[in-house]
């Protein structure tokens, strides 16, 4: 039985989610408690440790991991329980594949390990002098190079390929391992050339992939192995195999690149891991939480880095983990700090802040919440995140903080949040699944020019979402419902709340109105042109001339949509 499959199953699921399907769990202290499913009891003695992903009953002494729980509750053997969980997670088991495929995976591991050793040897050969000098110039010690098994890919087209073939590894396996690229004219060549090489080793100590960095100014600076039968980048963190013991005791710090991790370790900081050419994912959270709940995420201090934090929090919404964020000085990365000022790095970690503190501070700093529109903008950024938080205590605290920061009634905040999350059928909130209609509806609530556009172009008939259509019709007849709360029916008000709690308007408002109006009009013209085309095809020749003329006119009008919009907006 593959230990890797077992690890993938255990890291894929949160034991709380699975056990909660059968046991009513309540969080108390650091654990979740409920009545044991294995014996009758009146007081809860069944505990689930989310950090360790284990359960234990103090009454009947049953305990174990997620697989053990499935075995005991469903009366399955180990093989059956693992199969059921693999099917549920969509994990393909090598044991279910043909012997040829099982052998293939073993050969890929062998190819990767042989490649790692070859790269390491080349770094210390005469041909690797420039690469070794590059590492030395960055202050990387010999012990660090050895610890990370850093190597060098020769500046040759088939150096690795030839070496692997001499060691009995076929071209097909080399290709499937992601170590070579297929030529259009036939044959293969080395994927990595003239690069410092970083082997990527999973938590089972298997070499699964590589990252390569140039030693000059050529681009791209980094390239990574493609995904293969043994490598899924969303499931692996660089250096996790080395850092695991340190992480258990002191928590983990997630950075962006291999050199960040290597330079930090070189300076004595051993708890850093890096993502592999992808965003930090929910699978990464599941992997880490088995060892620690203390997670610090490091971001650039520029606008892009700050925006990335709003994306990063999404991976934690289904957990009770609140990570901390570290903002780097502009123009610096962890590699720079490790080489030039490790004390500054340690100070930044010490001053890290809760990701929720950052999100609130950033949103309220960016939007002038002394004004109604700024307050709405902040709410539209924060509420969609709060609504997806599964930990009820944390969600309640965040709702309370939003109430304190906005001054909006606490019950209103709760209602807005609830409208974005799971609600009962009798409290159902409209589903807004067309981003164009949703954005136009938001503009109707924020900009009087949008109401003018709605009237001039008779866009009411263009809405396919019945709730947005209902809102637009009410605004067209009565005015903005946000300014006439007392006169606004409850269903209209709830639709408006739903729309305002969706994502914000990224463009300047006038540009956004022009863009969205154009898109709605393009839909109308394209639909009418298509209908005419169908009519022309089906009509008699005597009718086709008129229809063709009408079609030509529509095509010309379609080209002038921007002018029509400008004229409508300029009219008083």
ZATORMAR-656939 format. One record per residue (C-alpha): residue number from 1; residue in three letters; chain; x, y, z. Coordinates in steps of 0.5 Angstrom, whole numbers. Layout:
<nodes>
node n NUM res ala chain A east X north Y up Z
...
</nodes>
This chain:
<nodes>
node n 1 res unk chain A east 0 north 0 up 0
node n 2 res unk chain A east 3 north 7 up -2
node n 3 res unk chain A east 5 north 11 up 4
node n 4 res unk chain A east 4 north 17 up -1
node n 5 res unk chain A east -3 north 16 up -2
node n 6 res unk chain A east -5 north 15 up 5
node n 7 res unk chain A east -1 north 22 up 6
node n 8 res unk chain A east -5 north 25 up 0
node n 9 res unk chain A east -12 north 23 up 3
node n 10 res unk chain A east -10 north 25 up 10
node n 11 res unk chain A east -8 north 32 up 8
node n 12 res unk chain A east -14 north 33 up 3
node n 13 res unk chain A east -19 north 32 up 8
node n 14 res unk chain A east -20 north 36 up 15
node n 15 res unk chain A east -22 north 31 up 20
node n 16 res unk chain A east -27 north 36 up 23
node n 17 res unk chain A east -31 north 36 up 16
node n 18 res unk chain A east -31 north 29 up 16
node n 19 res unk chain A east -33 north 27 up 23
node n 20 res unk chain A east -38 north 33 up 23
node n 21 res unk chain A east -42 north 29 up 18
node n 22 res unk chain A east -44 north 24 up 23
node n 23 res unk chain A east -42 north 27 up 30
node n 24 res unk chain A east -45 north 34 up 33
node n 25 res unk chain A east -38 north 37 up 35
node n 26 res unk chain A east -38 north 44 up 39
node n 27 res unk chain A east -31 north 47 up 40
node n 28 res unk chain A east -29 north 48 up 47
node n 29 res unk chain A east -22 north 50 up 49
node n 30 res unk chain A east -17 north 47 up 43
node n 31 res unk chain A east -21 north 41 up 41
node n 32 res unk chain A east -28 north 40 up 39
node n 33 res unk chain A east -32 north 35 up 43
node n 34 res unk chain A east -39 north 31 up 42
node n 35 res unk chain A east -42 north 25 up 44
node n 36 res unk chain A east -38 north 18 up 42
node n 37 res unk chain A east -41 north 15 up 35
node n 38 res unk chain A east -38 north 8 up 38
node n 39 res unk chain A east -42 north 8 up 45
node n 40 res unk chain A east -48 north 10 up 48
node n 41 res unk chain A east -46 north 16 up 53
node n 42 res unk chain A east -50 north 22 up 55
node n 43 res unk chain A east -44 north 27 up 56
node n 44 res unk chain A east -39 north 28 up 51
node n 45 res unk chain A east -33 north 25 up 52
node n 46 res unk chain A east -31 north 24 up 44
node n 47 res unk chain A east -25 north 29 up 42
node n 48 res unk chain A east -23 north 31 up 36
node n 49 res unk chain A east -16 north 35 up 35
node n 50 res unk chain A east -16 north 39 up 29
node n 51 res unk chain A east -9 north 41 up 29
node n 52 res unk chain A east -6 north 34 up 30
node n 53 res unk chain A east -12 north 31 up 25
node n 54 res unk chain A east -14 north 26 up 31
node n 55 res unk chain A east -20 north 23 up 35
node n 56 res unk chain A east -20 north 20 up 41
node n 57 res unk chain A east -26 north 18 up 46
node n 58 res unk chain A east -24 north 18 up 53
node n 59 res unk chain A east -30 north 14 up 55
node n 60 res unk chain A east -29 north 7 up 50
node n 61 res unk chain A east -22 north 9 up 49
node n 62 res unk chain A east -23 north 9 up 41
node n 63 res unk chain A east -18 north 13 up 37
node n 64 res unk chain A east -14 north 14 up 31
node n 65 res unk chain A east -14 north 19 up 25
node n 66 res unk chain A east -19 north 20 up 19
node n 67 res unk chain A east -18 north 13 up 16
node n 68 res unk chain A east -19 north 10 up 23
node n 69 res unk chain A east -25 north 13 up 24
node n 70 res unk chain A east -28 north 11 up 17
node n 71 res unk chain A east -26 north 4 up 18
node n 72 res unk chain A east -30 north 4 up 25
node n 73 res unk chain A east -36 north 8 up 23
node n 74 res unk chain A east -37 north 4 up 17
node n 75 res unk chain A east -35 north -3 up 19
node n 76 res unk chain A east -30 north -3 up 13
node n 77 res unk chain A east -23 north -6 up 12
node n 78 res unk chain A east -17 north -1 up 11
node n 79 res unk chain A east -17 north -2 up 4
node n 80 res unk chain A east -24 north -1 up 3
node n 81 res unk chain A east -24 north 6 up 7
node n 82 res unk chain A east -18 north 8 up 3
node n 83 res unk chain A east -21 north 7 up -3
node n 84 res unk chain A east -28 north 10 up -1
node n 85 res unk chain A east -24 north 17 up 1
node n 86 res unk chain A east -19 north 17 up -5
node n 87 res unk chain A east -26 north 16 up -9
node n 88 res unk chain A east -29 north 22 up -5
node n 89 res unk chain A east -23 north 26 up -6
node n 90 res unk chain A east -21 north 25 up -13
node n 91 res unk chain A east -15 north 22 up -12
node n 92 res unk chain A east -12 north 16 up -17
node n 93 res unk chain A east -9 north 11 up -13
node n 94 res unk chain A east -3 north 8 up -16
node n 95 res unk chain A east -5 north 1 up -13
node n 96 res unk chain A east -11 north 1 up -18
node n 97 res unk chain A east -7 north 2 up -24
node n 98 res unk chain A east -4 north -3 up -28
node n 99 res unk chain A east 3 north -6 up -26
node n 100 res unk chain A east 6 north -2 up -32
node n 101 res unk chain A east 4 north 5 up -29
node n 102 res unk chain A east 6 north 3 up -22
node n 103 res unk chain A east 13 north 1 up -25
node n 104 res unk chain A east 13 north 8 up -29
node n 105 res unk chain A east 12 north 12 up -22
node n 106 res unk chain A east 18 north 8 up -19
node n 107 res unk chain A east 22 north 10 up -25
node n 108 res unk chain A east 20 north 17 up -25
node n 109 res unk chain A east 23 north 18 up -18
node n 110 res unk chain A east 29 north 14 up -20
node n 111 res unk chain A east 30 north 19 up -26
node n 112 res unk chain A east 29 north 25 up -21
node n 113 res unk chain A east 34 north 22 up -16
node n 114 res unk chain A east 39 north 21 up -21
node n 115 res unk chain A east 38 north 28 up -24
node n 116 res unk chain A east 39 north 31 up -17
node n 117 res unk chain A east 46 north 27 up -16
node n 118 res unk chain A east 48 north 29 up -23
node n 119 res unk chain A east 47 north 36 up -22
node n 120 res unk chain A east 50 north 36 up -16
node n 121 res unk chain A east 56 north 33 up -19
node n 122 res unk chain A east 56 north 38 up -24
node n 123 res unk chain A east 56 north 44 up -20
node n 124 res unk chain A east 63 north 42 up -17
node n 125 res unk chain A east 66 north 40 up -23
node n 126 res unk chain A east 70 north 45 up -28
node n 127 res unk chain A east 64 north 46 up -32
node n 128 res unk chain A east 60 north 49 up -26
node n 129 res unk chain A east 65 north 54 up -24
node n 130 res unk chain A east 61 north 60 up -26
node n 131 res unk chain A east 55 north 57 up -22
node n 132 res unk chain A east 59 north 56 up -16
node n 133 res unk chain A east 62 north 63 up -16
node n 134 res unk chain A east 55 north 66 up -17
node n 135 res unk chain A east 52 north 62 up -11
node n 136 res unk chain A east 59 north 64 up -7
node n 137 res unk chain A east 58 north 71 up -9
node n 138 res unk chain A east 51 north 71 up -6
node n 139 res unk chain A east 54 north 69 up 1
node n 140 res unk chain A east 52 north 62 up 0
node n 141 res unk chain A east 56 north 57 up 5
node n 142 res unk chain A east 58 north 50 up 3
node n 143 res unk chain A east 54 north 47 up 8
node n 144 res unk chain A east 48 north 50 up 5
node n 145 res unk chain A east 49 north 48 up -2
node n 146 res unk chain A east 50 north 41 up 1
node n 147 res unk chain A east 44 north 41 up 5
node n 148 res unk chain A east 39 north 43 up 0
node n 149 res unk chain A east 43 north 39 up -5
node n 150 res unk chain A east 44 north 45 up -10
node n 151 res unk chain A east 47 north 43 up -17
node n 152 res unk chain A east 48 north 46 up -24
node n 153 res unk chain A east 45 north 44 up -31
node n 154 res unk chain A east 50 north 45 up -36
node n 155 res unk chain A east 50 north 49 up -42
node n 156 res unk chain A east 49 north 44 up -46
node n 157 res unk chain A east 43 north 41 up -50
node n 158 res unk chain A east 43 north 34 up -48
node n 159 res unk chain A east 48 north 33 up -42
node n 160 res unk chain A east 43 north 30 up -37
node n 161 res unk chain A east 39 north 26 up -42
node n 162 res unk chain A east 45 north 23 up -44
node n 163 res unk chain A east 47 north 21 up -37
node n 164 res unk chain A east 40 north 18 up -36
node n 165 res unk chain A east 40 north 14 up -42
node n 166 res unk chain A east 47 north 11 up -40
node n 167 res unk chain A east 44 north 10 up -33
node n 168 res unk chain A east 39 north 5 up -36
node n 169 res unk chain A east 33 north 11 up -36
node n 170 res unk chain A east 29 north 11 up -43
node n 171 res unk chain A east 28 north 18 up -46
node n 172 res unk chain A east 20 north 17 up -45
node n 173 res unk chain A east 21 north 16 up -37
node n 174 res unk chain A east 26 north 23 up -38
node n 175 res unk chain A east 20 north 26 up -41
node n 176 res unk chain A east 15 north 24 up -37
node n 177 res unk chain A east 19 north 26 up -31
node n 178 res unk chain A east 19 north 33 up -34
node n 179 res unk chain A east 26 north 33 up -35
node n 180 res unk chain A east 26 north 34 up -42
node n 181 res unk chain A east 22 north 37 up -48
node n 182 res unk chain A east 20 north 34 up -54
node n 183 res unk chain A east 23 north 37 up -61
node n 184 res unk chain A east 18 north 38 up -66
node n 185 res unk chain A east 22 north 35 up -71
node n 186 res unk chain A east 23 north 29 up -67
node n 187 res unk chain A east 27 north 27 up -61
node n 188 res unk chain A east 28 north 31 up -54
node n 189 res unk chain A east 33 north 36 up -51
node n 190 res unk chain A east 34 north 38 up -44
node n 191 res unk chain A east 29 north 42 up -40
node n 192 res unk chain A east 34 north 46 up -36
node n 193 res unk chain A east 40 north 49 up -39
node n 194 res unk chain A east 46 north 53 up -35
node n 195 res unk chain A east 42 north 54 up -29
node n 196 res unk chain A east 43 north 53 up -22
node n 197 res unk chain A east 38 north 47 up -20
node n 198 res unk chain A east 34 north 46 up -14
node n 199 res unk chain A east 31 north 39 up -13
node n 200 res unk chain A east 24 north 39 up -10
node n 201 res unk chain A east 23 north 34 up -5
node n 202 res unk chain A east 17 north 32 up -2
node n 203 res unk chain A east 15 north 30 up 5
node n 204 res unk chain A east 16 north 23 up 4
node n 205 res unk chain A east 24 north 25 up 2
node n 206 res unk chain A east 22 north 23 up -6
node n 207 res unk chain A east 25 north 28 up -11
node n 208 res unk chain A east 19 north 30 up -15
node n 209 res unk chain A east 21 north 36 up -19
node n 210 res unk chain A east 26 north 42 up -20
node n 211 res unk chain A east 27 north 49 up -20
node n 212 res unk chain A east 32 north 52 up -24
node n 213 res unk chain A east 35 north 59 up -24
node n 214 res unk chain A east 39 north 63 up -29
node n 215 res unk chain A east 46 north 65 up -27
node n 216 res unk chain A east 46 north 71 up -31
node n 217 res unk chain A east 41 north 77 up -33
node n 218 res unk chain A east 37 north 72 up -38
node n 219 res unk chain A east 30 north 71 up -38
node n 220 res unk chain A east 26 north 67 up -35
node n 221 res unk chain A east 29 north 68 up -29
node n 222 res unk chain A east 26 north 62 up -26
node n 223 res unk chain A east 23 north 56 up -29
node n 224 res unk chain A east 20 north 50 up -26
node n 225 res unk chain A east 18 north 42 up -28
node n 226 res unk chain A east 12 north 42 up -31
node n 227 res unk chain A east 6 north 37 up -27
node n 228 res unk chain A east 8 north 30 up -27
node n 229 res unk chain A east 5 north 24 up -25
node n 230 res unk chain A east 9 north 25 up -18
node n 231 res unk chain A east 9 north 32 up -18
node n 232 res unk chain A east 3 north 37 up -17
node n 233 res unk chain A east 5 north 44 up -15
node n 234 res unk chain A east -1 north 46 up -11
node n 235 res unk chain A east 1 north 40 up -6
node n 236 res unk chain A east 8 north 41 up -5
node n 237 res unk chain A east 12 north 47 up -1
node n 238 res unk chain A east 20 north 47 up -2
node n 239 res unk chain A east 24 north 46 up 4
node n 240 res unk chain A east 18 north 43 up 8
node n 241 res unk chain A east 22 north 36 up 8
node n 242 res unk chain A east 28 north 40 up 12
node n 243 res unk chain A east 24 north 45 up 16
node n 244 res unk chain A east 18 north 40 up 18
node n 245 res unk chain A east 21 north 39 up 25
node n 246 res unk chain A east 23 north 47 up 26
node n 247 res unk chain A east 16 north 48 up 24
node n 248 res unk chain A east 12 north 44 up 29
node n 249 res unk chain A east 16 north 48 up 35
node n 250 res unk chain A east 16 north 55 up 32
node n 251 res unk chain A east 11 north 55 up 26
node n 252 res unk chain A east 12 north 56 up 19
node n 253 res unk chain A east 14 north 62 up 14
node n 254 res unk chain A east 12 north 62 up 7
node n 255 res unk chain A east 16 north 66 up 2
node n 256 res unk chain A east 16 north 66 up -5
node n 257 res unk chain A east 22 north 63 up -8
node n 258 res unk chain A east 28 north 58 up -7
node n 259 res unk chain A east 33 north 63 up -6
node n 260 res unk chain A east 29 north 66 up -1
node n 261 res unk chain A east 29 north 60 up 3
node n 262 res unk chain A east 36 north 58 up 2
node n 263 res unk chain A east 39 north 65 up 4
node n 264 res unk chain A east 35 north 65 up 10
node n 265 res unk chain A east 37 north 58 up 12
node n 266 res unk chain A east 44 north 60 up 10
node n 267 res unk chain A east 43 north 66 up 15
node n 268 res unk chain A east 41 north 61 up 21
node n 269 res unk chain A east 33 north 62 up 19
node n 270 res unk chain A east 30 north 55 up 18
node n 271 res unk chain A east 23 north 55 up 18
node n 272 res unk chain A east 22 north 58 up 11
node n 273 res unk chain A east 18 north 54 up 6
node n 274 res unk chain A east 16 north 57 up -1
node n 275 res unk chain A east 11 north 56 up -6
node n 276 res unk chain A east 12 north 53 up -13
node n 277 res unk chain A east 10 north 57 up -19
node n 278 res unk chain A east 3 north 58 up -16
node n 279 res unk chain A east -1 north 62 up -11
node n 280 res unk chain A east -1 north 59 up -4
node n 281 res unk chain A east -7 north 54 up -4
node n 282 res unk chain A east -12 north 51 up 1
node n 283 res unk chain A east -8 north 44 up 0
node n 284 res unk chain A east -2 north 48 up 2
node n 285 res unk chain A east -6 north 50 up 9
node n 286 res unk chain A east -8 north 43 up 10
node n 287 res unk chain A east -1 north 40 up 9
node n 288 res unk chain A east 2 north 45 up 14
node n 289 res unk chain A east -4 north 45 up 19
node n 290 res unk chain A east -2 north 38 up 21
node n 291 res unk chain A east 4 north 41 up 24
node n 292 res unk chain A east 2 north 48 up 26
node n 293 res unk chain A east -3 north 53 up 26
node n 294 res unk chain A east 2 north 58 up 27
node n 295 res unk chain A east 3 north 61 up 19
node n 296 res unk chain A east 6 north 67 up 17
node n 297 res unk chain A east 5 north 69 up 10
node n 298 res unk chain A east 11 north 74 up 7
node n 299 res unk chain A east 9 north 79 up 2
node n 300 res unk chain A east 12 north 85 up -2
node n 301 res unk chain A east 10 north 92 up 1
node n 302 res unk chain A east 8 north 95 up -6
node n 303 res unk chain A east 1 north 95 up -9
node n 304 res unk chain A east 1 north 88 up -12
node n 305 res unk chain A east 3 north 85 up -5
node n 306 res unk chain A east -2 north 88 up -1
node n 307 res unk chain A east -8 north 86 up -6
node n 308 res unk chain A east -5 north 79 up -6
node n 309 res unk chain A east -6 north 79 up 1
node n 310 res unk chain A east -14 north 79 up 0
node n 311 res unk chain A east -13 north 73 up -5
node n 312 res unk chain A east -9 north 69 up 0
node n 313 res unk chain A east -14 north 70 up 6
node n 314 res unk chain A east -19 north 66 up 2
node n 315 res unk chain A east -15 north 59 up 3
node n 316 res unk chain A east -16 north 60 up 10
node n 317 res unk chain A east -24 north 61 up 10
node n 318 res unk chain A east -26 north 54 up 12
node n 319 res unk chain A east -21 north 53 up 18
node n 320 res unk chain A east -20 north 57 up 24
node n 321 res unk chain A east -13 north 59 up 23
node n 322 res unk chain A east -12 north 66 up 23
node n 323 res unk chain A east -5 north 67 up 19
node n 324 res unk chain A east -1 north 73 up 20
node n 325 res unk chain A east 2 north 77 up 15
node n 326 res unk chain A east 9 north 80 up 14
node n 327 res unk chain A east 10 north 86 up 9
node n 328 res unk chain A east 17 north 87 up 6
node n 329 res unk chain A east 20 north 94 up 5
node n 330 res unk chain A east 19 north 96 up -2
node n 331 res unk chain A east 24 north 94 up -7
node n 332 res unk chain A east 27 north 88 up -2
node n 333 res unk chain A east 26 north 81 up -1
node n 334 res unk chain A east 27 north 76 up 4
node n 335 res unk chain A east 34 north 74 up 0
node n 336 res unk chain A east 36 north 81 up 1
node n 337 res unk chain A east 34 north 81 up 8
node n 338 res unk chain A east 38 north 75 up 9
node n 339 res unk chain A east 44 north 77 up 6
node n 340 res unk chain A east 44 north 84 up 9
node n 341 res unk chain A east 40 north 85 up 15
node n 342 res unk chain A east 38 north 78 up 18
node n 343 res unk chain A east 36 north 82 up 24
node n 344 res unk chain A east 31 north 87 up 20
node n 345 res unk chain A east 28 north 80 up 18
node n 346 res unk chain A east 27 north 78 up 25
node n 347 res unk chain A east 24 north 85 up 27
node n 348 res unk chain A east 19 north 84 up 21
node n 349 res unk chain A east 17 north 77 up 23
node n 350 res unk chain A east 16 north 80 up 30
node n 351 res unk chain A east 12 north 86 up 28
node n 352 res unk chain A east 7 north 81 up 24
node n 353 res unk chain A east 0 north 83 up 24
node n 354 res unk chain A east -6 north 78 up 23
node n 355 res unk chain A east -9 north 78 up 16
node n 356 res unk chain A east -16 north 80 up 18
node n 357 res unk chain A east -13 north 86 up 22
node n 358 res unk chain A east -9 north 88 up 15
node n 359 res unk chain A east -15 north 87 up 11
node n 360 res unk chain A east -19 north 92 up 15
node n 361 res unk chain A east -14 north 97 up 16
node n 362 res unk chain A east -12 north 97 up 8
node n 363 res unk chain A east -19 north 97 up 6
node n 364 res unk chain A east -21 north 103 up 11
node n 365 res unk chain A east -15 north 107 up 9
node n 366 res unk chain A east -16 north 106 up 2
node n 367 res unk chain A east -24 north 108 up 2
node n 368 res unk chain A east -26 north 114 up 5
node n 369 res unk chain A east -31 north 111 up 10
node n 370 res unk chain A east -33 north 118 up 13
node n 371 res unk chain A east -37 north 118 up 6
node n 372 res unk chain A east -43 north 114 up 5
node n 373 res unk chain A east -40 north 111 up -2
node n 374 res unk chain A east -33 north 110 up 1
node n 375 res unk chain A east -36 north 106 up 7
node n 376 res unk chain A east -40 north 102 up 2
node n 377 res unk chain A east -34 north 100 up -2
node n 378 res unk chain A east -30 north 98 up 4
node n 379 res unk chain A east -36 north 93 up 6
node n 380 res unk chain A east -36 north 91 up -1
node n 381 res unk chain A east -29 north 88 up 0
node n 382 res unk chain A east -30 north 85 up 7
node n 383 res unk chain A east -37 north 82 up 7
node n 384 res unk chain A east -36 north 77 up 2
node n 385 res unk chain A east -30 north 75 up 6
node n 386 res unk chain A east -33 north 75 up 12
node n 387 res unk chain A east -39 north 71 up 10
node n 388 res unk chain A east -35 north 65 up 8
node n 389 res unk chain A east -31 north 64 up 15
node n 390 res unk chain A east -34 north 58 up 17
node n 391 res unk chain A east -31 north 59 up 25
node n 392 res unk chain A east -38 north 62 up 28
node n 393 res unk chain A east -34 north 65 up 33
node n 394 res unk chain A east -29 north 68 up 29
node n 395 res unk chain A east -34 north 71 up 24
node n 396 res unk chain A east -38 north 74 up 30
node n 397 res unk chain A east -32 north 78 up 32
node n 398 res unk chain A east -31 north 80 up 25
node n 399 res unk chain A east -38 north 82 up 24
node n 400 res unk chain A east -37 north 86 up 31
node n 401 res unk chain A east -31 north 89 up 28
node n 402 res unk chain A east -34 north 92 up 22
node n 403 res unk chain A east -40 north 94 up 26
node n 404 res unk chain A east -35 north 98 up 30
node n 405 res unk chain A east -31 north 101 up 24
node n 406 res unk chain A east -37 north 103 up 20
node n 407 res unk chain A east -42 north 105 up 25
node n 408 res unk chain A east -48 north 101 up 21
node n 409 res unk chain A east -52 north 97 up 26
node n 410 res unk chain A east -50 north 91 up 28
node n 411 res unk chain A east -56 north 87 up 26
node n 412 res unk chain A east -55 north 90 up 19
node n 413 res unk chain A east -48 north 88 up 19
node n 414 res unk chain A east -50 north 81 up 20
node n 415 res unk chain A east -56 north 81 up 15
node n 416 res unk chain A east -51 north 83 up 10
node n 417 res unk chain A east -46 north 78 up 12
node n 418 res unk chain A east -52 north 73 up 12
node n 419 res unk chain A east -54 north 75 up 5
node n 420 res unk chain A east -47 north 73 up 2
node n 421 res unk chain A east -47 north 66 up 6
node n 422 res unk chain A east -51 north 60 up 7
node n 423 res unk chain A east -58 north 62 up 8
node n 424 res unk chain A east -65 north 59 up 9
node n 425 res unk chain A east -70 north 58 up 4
node n 426 res unk chain A east -75 north 63 up 6
node n 427 res unk chain A east -69 north 68 up 7
node n 428 res unk chain A east -66 north 66 up 0
node n 429 res unk chain A east -62 north 72 up -3
node n 430 res unk chain A east -62 north 73 up -11
node n 431 res unk chain A east -56 north 69 up -14
node n 432 res unk chain A east -53 north 74 up -19
node n 433 res unk chain A east -49 north 70 up -24
node n 434 res unk chain A east -48 north 75 up -30
node n 435 res unk chain A east -42 north 80 up -28
node n 436 res unk chain A east -44 north 85 up -33
node n 437 res unk chain A east -52 north 85 up -31
node n 438 res unk chain A east -49 north 85 up -24
node n 439 res unk chain A east -44 north 91 up -25
node n 440 res unk chain A east -49 north 95 up -28
node n 441 res unk chain A east -54 north 94 up -22
node n 442 res unk chain A east -49 north 97 up -18
node n 443 res unk chain A east -48 north 103 up -22
node n 444 res unk chain A east -55 north 104 up -22
node n 445 res unk chain A east -54 north 104 up -14
node n 446 res unk chain A east -48 north 109 up -14
node n 447 res unk chain A east -49 north 113 up -20
node n 448 res unk chain A east -55 north 118 up -23
node n 449 res unk chain A east -52 north 117 up -30
node n 450 res unk chain A east -53 north 110 up -30
node n 451 res unk chain A east -61 north 111 up -29
node n 452 res unk chain A east -60 north 116 up -35
node n 453 res unk chain A east -57 north 111 up -39
node n 454 res unk chain A east -62 north 105 up -37
node n 455 res unk chain A east -68 north 110 up -39
node n 456 res unk chain A east -65 north 113 up -46
node n 457 res unk chain A east -63 north 106 up -48
node n 458 res unk chain A east -69 north 102 up -45
node n 459 res unk chain A east -64 north 97 up -42
node n 460 res unk chain A east -69 north 94 up -38
node n 461 res unk chain A east -71 north 89 up -43
node n 462 res unk chain A east -64 north 87 up -43
node n 463 res unk chain A east -64 north 84 up -36
node n 464 res unk chain A east -64 north 76 up -36
node n 465 res unk chain A east -64 north 76 up -28
node n 466 res unk chain A east -71 north 77 up -25
node n 467 res unk chain A east -68 north 80 up -19
node n 468 res unk chain A east -64 north 85 up -22
node n 469 res unk chain A east -69 north 87 up -27
node n 470 res unk chain A east -74 north 88 up -21
node n 471 res unk chain A east -69 north 93 up -18
node n 472 res unk chain A east -68 north 97 up -24
node n 473 res unk chain A east -75 north 97 up -25
node n 474 res unk chain A east -76 north 100 up -18
node n 475 res unk chain A east -71 north 105 up -19
node n 476 res unk chain A east -73 north 107 up -26
node n 477 res unk chain A east -80 north 109 up -23
node n 478 res unk chain A east -78 north 111 up -16
node n 479 res unk chain A east -71 north 113 up -15
node n 480 res unk chain A east -65 north 110 up -12
node n 481 res unk chain A east -67 north 106 up -6
node n 482 res unk chain A east -61 north 107 up -2
node n 483 res unk chain A east -63 north 114 up -1
node n 484 res unk chain A east -71 north 112 up 0
node n 485 res unk chain A east -70 north 107 up 5
node n 486 res unk chain A east -77 north 108 up 8
node n 487 res unk chain A east -80 north 107 up 2
node n 488 res unk chain A east -77 north 101 up -1
node n 489 res unk chain A east -80 north 95 up 0
node n 490 res unk chain A east -76 north 89 up 3
node n 491 res unk chain A east -75 north 85 up -3
node n 492 res unk chain A east -72 north 91 up -7
node n 493 res unk chain A east -67 north 93 up -1
node n 494 res unk chain A east -65 north 86 up 0
node n 495 res unk chain A east -63 north 85 up -7
node n 496 res unk chain A east -59 north 92 up -7
node n 497 res unk chain A east -55 north 90 up -1
node n 498 res unk chain A east -53 north 83 up -4
node n 499 res unk chain A east -51 north 87 up -10
node n 500 res unk chain A east -47 north 92 up -6
node n 501 res unk chain A east -44 north 87 up -2
node n 502 res unk chain A east -41 north 84 up -9
node n 503 res unk chain A east -34 north 85 up -11
node n 504 res unk chain A east -32 north 93 up -12
node n 505 res unk chain A east -32 north 97 up -19
node n 506 res unk chain A east -24 north 96 up -21
node n 507 res unk chain A east -25 north 102 up -26
node n 508 res unk chain A east -26 north 109 up -25
node n 509 res unk chain A east -34 north 110 up -25
node n 510 res unk chain A east -35 north 114 up -31
node n 511 res unk chain A east -30 north 109 up -35
node n 512 res unk chain A east -34 north 103 up -32
node n 513 res unk chain A east -41 north 106 up -34
node n 514 res unk chain A east -38 north 107 up -41
node n 515 res unk chain A east -35 north 100 up -41
node n 516 res unk chain A east -41 north 96 up -38
node n 517 res unk chain A east -46 north 100 up -42
node n 518 res unk chain A east -43 north 98 up -49
node n 519 res unk chain A east -42 north 91 up -47
node n 520 res unk chain A east -50 north 91 up -46
node n 521 res unk chain A east -51 north 94 up -52
node n 522 res unk chain A east -47 north 90 up -56
node n 523 res unk chain A east -51 north 84 up -53
node n 524 res unk chain A east -57 north 87 up -56
node n 525 res unk chain A east -54 north 88 up -63
node n 526 res unk chain A east -51 north 82 up -63
node n 527 res unk chain A east -57 north 78 up -62
node n 528 res unk chain A east -61 north 82 up -67
node n 529 res unk chain A east -56 north 81 up -72
node n 530 res unk chain A east -56 north 74 up -71
node n 531 res unk chain A east -64 north 73 up -71
node n 532 res unk chain A east -64 north 77 up -78
node n 533 res unk chain A east -58 north 72 up -81
node n 534 res unk chain A east -63 north 67 up -79
node n 535 res unk chain A east -69 north 70 up -82
node n 536 res unk chain A east -65 north 71 up -88
node n 537 res unk chain A east -63 north 64 up -89
node n 538 res unk chain A east -70 north 62 up -88
node n 539 res unk chain A east -74 north 67 up -92
node n 540 res unk chain A east -76 north 68 up -100
node n 541 res unk chain A east -71 north 72 up -104
node n 542 res unk chain A east -76 north 77 up -105
node n 543 res unk chain A east -76 north 79 up -97
node n 544 res unk chain A east -68 north 78 up -97
node n 545 res unk chain A east -66 north 85 up -100
node n 546 res unk chain A east -70 north 89 up -94
node n 547 res unk chain A east -67 north 84 up -89
node n 548 res unk chain A east -60 north 85 up -92
node n 549 res unk chain A east -61 north 92 up -91
node n 550 res unk chain A east -63 north 92 up -84
node n 551 res unk chain A east -58 north 88 up -82
node n 552 res unk chain A east -53 north 92 up -86
node n 553 res unk chain A east -56 north 98 up -82
node n 554 res unk chain A east -55 north 94 up -75
node n 555 res unk chain A east -48 north 93 up -77
node n 556 res unk chain A east -46 north 100 up -78
node n 557 res unk chain A east -50 north 102 up -71
node n 558 res unk chain A east -46 north 97 up -67
node n 559 res unk chain A east -40 north 100 up -69
node n 560 res unk chain A east -42 north 107 up -67
node n 561 res unk chain A east -44 north 105 up -60
node n 562 res unk chain A east -39 north 109 up -56
node n 563 res unk chain A east -41 north 115 up -60
node n 564 res unk chain A east -48 north 114 up -58
node n 565 res unk chain A east -46 north 113 up -50
node n 566 res unk chain A east -42 north 119 up -50
node n 567 res unk chain A east -48 north 123 up -53
node n 568 res unk chain A east -53 north 120 up -48
node n 569 res unk chain A east -49 north 122 up -42
node n 570 res unk chain A east -48 north 129 up -45
node n 571 res unk chain A east -55 north 131 up -46
node n 572 res unk chain A east -58 north 134 up -40
</nodes>
